[in-house]
């Protein structure tokens, strides 16, 4: 039977929160304001509620929202918000997570005392081996295209799927990890197109970890390059078989045999040399050898016996995630096992949501996605991290609790490592005041998580003995006013990759004199930051002689103190110049010229042949006949 929670709570003189707590203790599932129970279960619930009758303690989990507090107390949501504003002086939307002390005061204002409960621990999931899965069927292989920049990875994939994406990329570099399915007469293949530029090492590593087969693209006219070696290392680390596509075999200077020889130096032994690595000579320009390459992929997939249960428990992984105007958080999910349905409630890493819309690689809306299918998902509360796991939950309440428990666990883990879970303006100022090392602070914003990780990883690798590059904040989305305020407080530069500042953010930056730099090509971004670091290195100075001044008379004034009446015998003297005062051969003072006057006027400099009046910084012990040697420190270039 279906039981209404508010009505049941009223029957025992309690609030809905008491019923929710009892249901959770008994392991019964809740669907909004009702639950399903047989006679025995309902009787057990009522017995538990009788024990709570008259209690003024309300058990809640940390991190509640006004909406959840209203639900627990059985009070209309507008009344809760009114209490927050009028009594607690707190502005909060219904979905805003409240501080625990605010929740306590809010509940107390309605006559109850909060008892905090531990967040529910996620049940450990035991991964089944393919052979143990009851309804396991053959699934398409997930293939990653890897290799050196300009060796033709995107062109190869473009030829395979007959869609031109090459011209859309800035600087010829693939900006994001894309997922595409290719349907062939012999079977279906899912491709992950990972960036090939060295700056995207982190993204490529993640691409290799979710793949079944790695296609290593090597140009026949260029051979093995540094990024090719990195790609081999990532594929080996992920323990996936490698198929080598020797590309550009149509070129006159192509030497595919040399490529095979070079591969052996990196422990990749081709079948032609007695090894187990499949190689194919191809041309992304003419299409030569591509049918054979696809045939080898499907053959390798058969050997691997790739299976998954489409009716089993859902497991997926986020390939890419971004924030789109008008659509909100958008995640590209690769289903690994089970089937993802539209309107499913999912937990994705530390966020959750109900799927509002689901589209395939071609942009077509679909209702369900089975194993090895990449889909774009809308409906999440926040932008997840690329690489986050995707799981289905029965209801939104349970999904929210699981996501929040993961956030809490991640926060605790960061604190245990000595890192602050949340960067505050006060915390940043304190940190900067305590440190002696000079720092270049950066706020990084980008259009997708893969780019954020790549930019951040590369920036943090910039090394210097005297300047430390520190990314104080990085996130997906446009540059906002909050980013400017954070940068202003930390004396940071805001760096945007494939994003622009909002109108209000640009005005705030101009007002606070915060520099914003935006880029479309990653190596230009890194190059500029490296130049900035070099500009901050401790400069080298050398002493540059200005002139000599003879002190001829002392003038004592009651208000102005003692002034040296001088004659510039050589060169010049400037206000605030460094100086040494000699009495004969003895150095009697080393410091700075404080004031400089010619006749009755304050001047910046006095040149040879003219008289002047001088005072020195913190010193009046000069005498007639002393000689002043003026100089300045000039920065020199290495």
Beta strands, then each sheet from edge to edge (+ up, - down):
strand 1: 2-4
strand 2: 30-31
strand 3: 34-36
strand 4: 57-61
strand 5: 113-117
strand 6: 137-138
strand 7: 141-147
strand 8: 178-184
strand 9: 187-193
strand 10: 213-219
strand 11: 241-247
strand 12: 278-281
strand 13: 307-308
strand 14: 315-324
strand 15: 328-337
strand 16: 340-341
strand 17: 345-348
strand 18: 351-359
strand 19: 368-369
strand 20: 374-380
strand 21: 389-393
strand 22: 438-446
strand 23: 467-476
strand 24: 493-497
strand 25: 516-519
strand 26: 540-557
strand 27: 561-574
strand 28: 578-583
strand 29: 586-598
strand 30: 601-602
strand 31: 605-607
strand 32: 611-616
strand 33: 627-636
sheet 1: 1+ 3- 2+
sheet 2: 4+ 5+
sheet 3: 6+ 13-
sheet 4: 8+ 9- 7- 10- 11- 12-
sheet 5: 14+ 15- 20+ 18- 17+ 21- 14+
sheet 6: 16+ 19-
sheet 7: 23+ 22+ 24+ 25+
sheet 8: 30+ 29- 28+ 33- 26+ 27- 31+
sheet 9: 30+ 29- 32+
end
